[in-house]
């Protein structure tokens, strides 16, 4: 089965109706739902998703009740969470691409599992484009 790393920005686009790239992100979710793709994420993904939904609620993008339900749906999807990553690999990716350790964690997971990481975050995609690990969500087929 094909593997892919999914970052929080992509997962949030699945359930926040006003996300610009929601349609592209939903293609990835459909492949996962149909069993054509196994999704992986680092342990921080859960907290980034919770934070993203909380921010969306504080900005009026979702109601508080909808936000809680959205968090439950996202965390209950069955995305495989990998809690242990190599510190040296994350460090190297941070330095090499001038990105945060949070962003580097997604790339490190993609490198460790030999798969691609999909993101809605165009800043991250540009910063790490030469890694060969990151793809903008619109590239998912």
N, CA and C of each residue as an Amber inpcrd file, in Angstrom:
protein
   423
   0.8360000  -1.1730000   0.0000000   0.0000000   0.0000000   0.0000000
   0.8890000   1.2470000   0.0000000   0.4730000   2.2270000  -0.7160000
   1.1950000   3.4950000  -0.8020000   1.1200000   4.2370000   0.5350000
   2.2270000   4.8260000   0.9360000   2.3120000   5.6090000   2.1590000
   2.4880000   7.0820000   1.8180000   1.9790000   7.9350000   2.7030000
   2.2250000   9.3730000   2.5850000   2.1360000   9.9850000   3.9740000
   2.9180000  11.0230000   4.1780000   2.8400000  11.7970000   5.4110000
   1.8810000  12.9490000   5.1540000   1.0180000  13.1910000   6.1210000
   0.0690000  14.2910000   6.0190000   0.3660000  15.2880000   7.1390000
   0.4930000  16.5510000   6.7700000   0.7370000  17.5500000   7.8090000
  -0.5920000  18.1240000   8.2950000  -0.5190000  18.8870000   9.3680000
  -1.7260000  19.4280000   9.9850000  -2.4590000  20.3920000   9.0570000
  -1.7240000  21.1590000   8.2600000  -2.3900000  22.1170000   7.3630000
  -3.3040000  21.4060000   6.3730000  -2.8800000  20.2580000   5.9080000
  -3.6970000  19.4890000   4.9720000  -4.9070000  18.8890000   5.6780000
  -4.6820000  18.3190000   6.8540000  -5.7870000  17.7230000   7.6170000
  -6.8310000  18.7710000   7.9770000  -6.4010000  19.9540000   8.3370000
  -7.3480000  21.0140000   8.6790000  -8.1890000  21.4120000   7.4670000
  -7.5880000  21.3700000   6.2930000  -8.3240000  21.7170000   5.0740000
  -9.4700000  20.7440000   4.8010000  -9.4040000  19.5280000   5.3540000
 -10.4870000  18.5600000   5.1580000 -11.7860000  19.0070000   5.8180000
 -11.6730000  19.7140000   6.9400000 -12.8620000  20.0170000   7.7370000
 -13.1480000  21.4890000   7.9560000 -12.2950000  22.3710000   7.4800000
 -12.5700000  23.7970000   7.5780000 -13.1090000  24.2460000   6.2210000
 -14.3830000  24.5360000   6.1630000 -15.0390000  24.7660000   4.8760000
 -14.5110000  25.9460000   4.0670000 -13.8580000  26.8880000   4.7180000
 -13.3780000  28.0550000   3.9840000 -11.9200000  27.9390000   3.5410000
 -11.3130000  26.7750000   3.7020000  -9.9290000  26.5900000   3.2640000
  -9.8400000  26.6550000   1.7410000  -8.8890000  27.4120000   1.2670000
  -8.7180000  27.6260000  -0.1730000  -8.4310000  26.3260000  -0.9090000
  -7.6240000  25.4630000  -0.3100000  -7.1830000  24.2470000  -0.9990000
  -7.9260000  22.9920000  -0.5220000  -9.1340000  23.1780000  -0.0210000
  -9.8930000  22.0480000   0.5220000 -10.1410000  20.9640000  -0.5290000
 -10.4810000  21.3410000  -1.7390000 -10.7790000  20.3300000  -2.7710000
  -9.5680000  19.4510000  -3.0580000  -8.4060000  20.0630000  -3.1680000
  -7.1840000  19.2950000  -3.4180000  -6.8890000  18.3810000  -2.2330000
  -7.0530000  18.8940000  -1.0170000  -6.7900000  18.0950000   0.1810000
  -7.7610000  16.9260000   0.2920000  -8.9900000  17.1330000  -0.1230000
  -9.9880000  16.0640000  -0.0290000  -9.6710000  14.8870000  -0.9460000
  -8.9270000  15.1090000  -2.0150000  -8.5020000  13.9840000  -2.8740000
  -7.6120000  13.0260000  -2.0910000  -6.7420000  13.5820000  -1.2580000
  -5.8710000  12.7600000  -0.4070000  -6.7100000  11.9810000   0.6040000
  -7.6570000  12.6500000   1.2330000  -8.5290000  11.9890000   2.2060000
  -9.3550000  10.8860000   1.5430000  -9.8450000  11.1330000   0.3440000
 -10.6110000  10.1020000  -0.3810000  -9.7590000   8.8650000  -0.6390000
  -8.5120000   9.0600000  -1.0440000  -7.6170000   7.9170000  -1.2870000
  -7.4010000   7.1360000   0.0070000  -7.2700000   7.8350000   1.1100000
  -7.1200000   7.2020000   2.4230000  -8.3960000   6.4300000   2.7820000
  -9.5400000   7.0770000   2.6230000 -10.8240000   6.4300000   2.9470000
 -11.0740000   5.1860000   2.0980000 -10.6020000   5.1980000   0.8650000
 -10.8050000   4.0710000  -0.0440000  -9.7650000   2.9740000   0.1400000
  -8.8260000   3.1750000   1.0570000  -7.8170000   2.1620000   1.3310000
  -6.6830000   2.1080000   0.3260000  -6.5640000   3.1380000  -0.5100000
  -5.4840000   3.1850000  -1.4980000  -4.2290000   3.8370000  -0.9450000
  -4.3210000   4.3940000   0.2620000  -3.2390000   5.1740000   0.8260000
  -3.2600000   5.0400000   2.3440000  -2.1010000   4.8090000   2.9240000
  -1.9750000   4.8410000   4.3820000  -1.3180000   6.1580000   4.7410000
  -1.9210000   6.8860000   5.6780000  -1.3840000   8.1770000   6.0860000
  -0.6320000   8.0630000   7.3970000   0.5050000   8.7420000   7.4410000
   1.3680000   8.7910000   8.6190000   1.5020000  10.2380000   9.0770000
   1.7390000  10.4100000  10.3650000   2.0060000  11.7450000  10.9000000
   2.8460000  11.6050000  12.1640000   3.6850000  12.6000000  12.4320000
   4.4330000  12.5770000  13.6930000   3.4880000  12.8890000  14.8560000
   3.9080000  12.5570000  16.0680000   3.0710000  12.7640000  17.2430000
   2.5920000  14.1930000  17.4250000   3.3760000  15.1640000  16.9990000
   2.9650000  16.5520000  17.1550000   1.7560000  16.9090000  16.3030000
   1.4500000  16.0950000  15.3150000   0.3120000  16.3360000  14.4270000
  -0.9820000  16.5010000  15.2190000  -1.1760000  15.6590000  16.2180000
  -2.4040000  15.7270000  17.0140000  -2.5550000  17.0970000  17.6700000
  -1.4730000  17.6280000  18.2060000  -1.5160000  18.9260000  18.8780000
  -1.6440000  20.0740000  17.8810000  -1.0050000  19.9330000  16.7290000
  -1.1440000  20.9670000  15.7060000  -2.5680000  21.0230000  15.1640000
  -3.1940000  19.8630000  15.0190000  -4.5860000  19.8240000  14.5690000
  -5.4840000  20.4870000  15.6150000  -5.3150000  20.1130000  16.8750000
  -6.1130000  20.7240000  17.9470000  -5.9070000  22.2390000  17.9780000
  -4.6710000  22.6750000  17.8550000  -4.3680000  24.1010000  17.8600000
  -5.0080000  24.8060000  16.6670000  -4.9200000  24.1940000  15.5130000
  -5.4960000  24.7920000  14.3090000  -6.9980000  24.9490000  14.3960000
  -7.6840000  23.9530000  14.9250000  -9.1390000  24.0380000  15.0700000
  -9.5020000  25.0730000  16.1380000  -8.7320000  25.1120000  17.2130000
  -8.9670000  26.1110000  18.2620000  -8.8210000  27.5220000  17.7070000
  -7.7700000  27.7400000  16.9060000  -7.5800000  29.0550000  16.2760000
  -8.7400000  29.3790000  15.3330000  -9.1760000  28.3880000  14.5790000
 -10.2950000  28.5960000  13.6560000 -11.5550000  29.0010000  14.4290000
 -11.7800000  28.3890000  15.5680000 -12.9430000  28.7350000  16.3940000
 -12.8130000  30.1570000  16.9390000 -11.6070000  30.5260000  17.3890000
 -11.4160000  31.8690000  17.9470000 -11.5860000  32.9600000  16.8930000
 -11.4110000  32.5900000  15.6400000 -11.5720000  33.5500000  14.5350000
 -12.9580000  33.4720000  13.9000000 -13.8290000  32.6640000  14.4860000
 -15.1910000  32.5660000  13.9880000 -15.3600000  31.7150000  12.7460000
 -14.3520000  30.9410000  12.4030000 -14.4380000  30.0830000  11.2160000
 -15.2730000  28.8430000  11.4850000 -15.3080000  28.4080000  12.7360000
 -16.1670000  27.3010000  13.1750000 -16.6970000  27.6630000  14.5610000
 -17.8190000  27.0750000  14.9380000 -18.3430000  27.3060000  16.2820000
 -17.5800000  26.4210000  17.2620000 -17.7330000  26.7120000  18.5230000
 -17.0530000  25.9230000  19.5440000 -17.4880000  24.4590000  19.4790000
 -18.7960000  24.2200000  19.3620000 -19.3060000  22.8450000  19.2680000
 -18.8240000  22.1330000  18.0250000 -18.8040000  22.8400000  16.9140000
 -18.3060000  22.2600000  15.6680000 -16.8140000  21.9820000  15.7820000
 -16.0960000  22.8610000  16.4680000 -14.6550000  22.6860000  16.6370000
 -14.3180000  21.4150000  17.3870000 -15.0440000  21.1530000  18.4620000
 -14.8120000  19.9270000  19.2360000 -15.1020000  18.7040000  18.3750000
 -16.2040000  18.7370000  17.6440000 -16.5620000  17.6100000  16.7670000
 -15.5140000  17.4220000  15.6730000 -15.0140000  18.5220000  15.1440000
 -13.9750000  18.4530000  14.1080000 -12.7130000  17.8100000  14.6570000
 -12.3170000  18.2020000  15.8520000 -11.1290000  17.6020000  16.4770000
 -11.3260000  16.1000000  16.6590000 -12.4830000  15.7130000  17.1400000
 -12.7570000  14.2780000  17.3430000 -12.6930000  13.5110000  16.0250000
 -13.2660000  14.0910000  14.9690000 -13.2380000  13.4140000  13.6590000
 -11.8020000  13.2670000  13.1590000 -11.0430000  14.3510000  13.2190000
  -9.6650000  14.3160000  12.7290000  -8.8170000  13.3200000  13.5090000
  -8.9220000  13.3540000  14.8210000  -8.1030000  12.4700000  15.6450000
  -8.5800000  11.0260000  15.5920000  -9.7960000  10.8090000  15.1280000
 -10.3350000   9.4590000  15.0380000 -10.2700000   8.8320000  13.6530000
  -9.6060000   9.4620000  12.7270000  -9.5530000   8.9670000  11.3470000
  -8.7390000   7.6870000  11.1780000  -7.8170000   7.4500000  12.0820000
  -6.9690000   6.2650000  11.9460000  -5.6440000   6.5550000  11.2760000
  -5.2480000   7.8100000  11.2620000  -3.9310000   8.1540000  10.7380000
  -2.8950000   7.5610000  11.6870000  -1.9060000   6.9130000  11.1240000
  -0.8850000   6.2420000  11.9400000   0.0900000   7.2810000  12.5010000
   0.0920000   7.4030000  13.8040000   0.9390000   8.3740000  14.4790000
   2.2560000   7.7100000  14.8660000   3.3570000   8.3260000  14.4380000
   4.6970000   7.8390000  14.7570000   5.2840000   8.7920000  15.8050000
   5.5340000   8.2650000  16.9670000   5.9430000   9.1220000  18.0830000
   7.4530000   9.2790000  18.2320000   8.2420000   8.4390000  17.6060000
   9.6920000   8.5130000  17.7680000  10.3460000   8.8210000  16.4280000
  11.0840000   9.9070000  16.3980000  11.8310000  10.2930000  15.2010000
  13.2730000  10.5850000  15.6010000  14.1720000  10.4440000  14.6620000
  15.5880000  10.6680000  14.9160000  15.8890000  12.1650000  15.0530000
  16.4030000  12.5420000  16.1940000  16.7260000  13.9430000  16.4660000
  17.7330000  14.4740000  15.4520000  18.7310000  13.6770000  15.1160000
  19.7550000  14.1220000  14.1720000  19.1600000  14.4270000  12.8030000
  18.2060000  13.6220000  12.3950000  17.5540000  13.8320000  11.0970000
  16.7250000  15.1120000  11.1160000  15.9700000  15.3160000  12.1680000
  15.1800000  16.5480000  12.2860000  16.1020000  17.7550000  12.2910000
  17.1710000  17.6740000  13.0610000  18.1380000  18.7710000  13.1260000
  18.7060000  19.0930000  11.7490000  19.1350000  18.0550000  11.0450000
  19.7160000  18.2600000   9.7050000  18.7200000  18.9460000   8.7740000
  17.4840000  18.5030000   8.7970000  16.4620000  19.0850000   7.9230000
  16.1570000  20.5310000   8.3000000  16.1520000  20.8310000   9.5930000
  15.9530000  22.2210000  10.0570000  17.0280000  23.1340000   9.4790000
  18.2650000  22.7170000   9.6550000  19.3940000  23.5330000   9.2210000
  19.4470000  23.6260000   7.7000000  19.2730000  22.4980000   7.0440000
  19.3810000  22.4370000   5.5850000  18.3300000  23.2940000   4.8920000
  17.1090000  23.3650000   5.4490000  16.0170000  24.0620000   4.7680000
  15.5450000  25.3190000   5.4980000  16.2050000  25.6490000   6.6000000
  15.8130000  26.8150000   7.4110000  14.3250000  26.7590000   7.7780000
  13.9240000  25.6250000   8.3410000  12.5370000  25.4230000   8.7500000
  12.5030000  25.0690000  10.2380000  11.3020000  25.1120000  10.8090000
  11.1430000  24.7850000  12.2210000  11.2920000  23.2850000  12.4470000
  11.5470000  22.9260000  13.6770000  11.6130000  21.5070000  14.0410000
  10.2460000  20.8500000  13.8220000   9.1820000  21.6090000  13.9930000
   7.8410000  21.0750000  13.7620000   7.7070000  20.6400000  12.3010000
   8.0500000  21.5590000  11.3890000   7.9600000  21.2400000   9.9660000
   8.9410000  20.1380000   9.5840000  10.1310000  20.1850000  10.1430000
  11.1380000  19.1710000   9.8360000  10.6960000  17.7850000  10.2930000
   9.8720000  17.7020000  11.3160000   9.3750000  16.4080000  11.7920000
   8.5680000  15.6900000  10.7190000   7.7860000  16.4400000   9.9630000
   7.0100000  15.8320000   8.8750000   7.9520000  15.3200000   7.7850000
   8.9420000  16.1200000   7.4470000   9.9120000  15.7040000   6.4240000
  10.7360000  14.5170000   6.8930000  11.1180000  14.5140000   8.1660000
  11.8990000  13.4020000   8.7150000  11.1130000  12.1050000   8.6250000
   9.8410000  12.1740000   8.9190000   8.9960000  10.9820000   8.8330000
   8.9100000  10.4940000   7.3880000   8.7610000  11.4180000   6.4550000
   8.7220000  11.0420000   5.0310000  10.0380000  10.3980000   4.6120000
  11.1550000  10.9460000   5.0820000  12.4530000  10.3670000   4.7370000
  12.6010000   8.9730000   5.3440000  12.2410000   8.8250000   6.6050000
  12.3780000   7.5300000   7.2750000  11.5280000   6.4450000   6.6230000
  10.3550000   6.8060000   6.1240000   9.4520000   5.8120000   5.5370000
   9.5180000   5.7740000   4.0120000  10.3780000   6.5850000   3.4310000
  10.5630000   6.5620000   1.9780000   9.3160000   6.9570000   1.2100000
   8.6280000   7.9740000   1.6910000   7.4040000   8.4120000   1.0200000
   7.3860000   9.9340000   0.9290000   6.3330000  10.4670000   0.3800000
   6.2020000  11.9090000   0.2300000   5.3620000  12.4770000   1.3660000
   5.5800000  13.7450000   1.6290000   4.7780000  14.4920000   2.5960000
   3.9600000  15.5050000   1.8100000   2.6630000  15.5580000   2.0710000
   1.7840000  16.5060000   1.3900000   1.3960000  17.6260000   2.3350000
   1.4130000  18.8600000   1.7940000   1.1220000  20.0240000   2.6130000
   0.3530000  21.0750000   1.8320000  -0.4840000  21.8080000   2.5540000
  -1.1570000  22.9820000   2.0320000  -0.2680000  24.2080000   2.2420000
   0.6820000  24.1010000   3.1440000   1.5690000  25.1950000   3.5400000
   2.5930000  25.4760000   2.4360000   2.2770000  26.4500000   1.6040000
   3.1530000  26.7530000   0.4690000   4.5120000  27.2760000   0.9000000
   4.5930000  27.9320000   2.0560000   5.8740000  28.4010000   2.5730000
   6.7950000  27.2120000   2.8360000   6.2610000  26.1710000   3.4650000
   7.0390000  24.9630000   3.7320000   7.4210000  24.2650000   2.4310000
   6.4910000  24.1680000   1.5250000   6.7690000  23.5090000   0.2440000
   7.9030000  24.2220000  -0.4910000   7.8830000  25.5370000  -0.4930000
   8.9640000  26.3020000  -1.1520000  10.3000000  26.1180000  -0.4280000
  10.2580000  26.1960000   0.9040000  11.5010000  26.1190000   1.6850000
  12.2060000  24.7800000   1.5240000  11.4270000  23.7130000   1.4300000
  12.0180000  22.3640000   1.3860000  11.8590000  21.6860000   0.0290000
  11.5840000  22.4500000  -0.9970000  11.3450000  21.8820000  -2.3240000
  12.4900000  21.0040000  -2.7990000  13.7120000  21.4000000  -2.5100000
  14.8590000  20.6330000  -2.9990000  15.1040000  19.3480000  -2.2080000
  14.3200000  19.0960000  -1.1670000  14.4850000  17.8620000  -0.3840000
  13.9690000  16.6420000  -1.1340000  13.0430000  16.8720000  -2.0630000
  12.4080000  15.7610000  -2.7610000  11.3880000  15.0310000  -1.9050000
  11.1050000  15.5460000  -0.7100000  10.1950000  14.8820000   0.2290000
   8.8250000  15.5370000   0.3040000   8.7500000  16.8060000   0.0250000
   7.5180000  17.5710000   0.2250000   6.8210000  17.8290000  -1.1070000
   5.5160000  17.7690000  -1.0740000   4.7020000  18.0460000  -2.2450000
   3.5510000  18.9640000  -1.8390000   3.2440000  19.9090000  -2.6970000
   2.0580000  20.7250000  -2.4890000   0.8510000  19.8410000  -2.7330000
  -0.1860000  20.0190000  -1.9460000  -1.3470000  19.1300000  -1.9910000
  -1.9840000  19.0520000  -3.3800000  -1.8820000  20.1050000  -4.1450000
  -2.4410000  20.0940000  -5.5040000  -1.7590000  19.1080000  -6.4380000
  -0.5920000  18.5830000  -6.0440000   0.1380000  17.6020000  -6.8450000
  -0.3000000  16.1770000  -6.5760000  -1.1610000  15.9730000  -5.5670000
  -1.5490000  14.6010000  -5.2460000  -2.4050000  14.0220000  -6.3590000
  -2.0670000  12.8080000  -6.7560000  -2.8220000  12.1110000  -7.8160000
  -3.4390000  10.8620000  -7.2790000
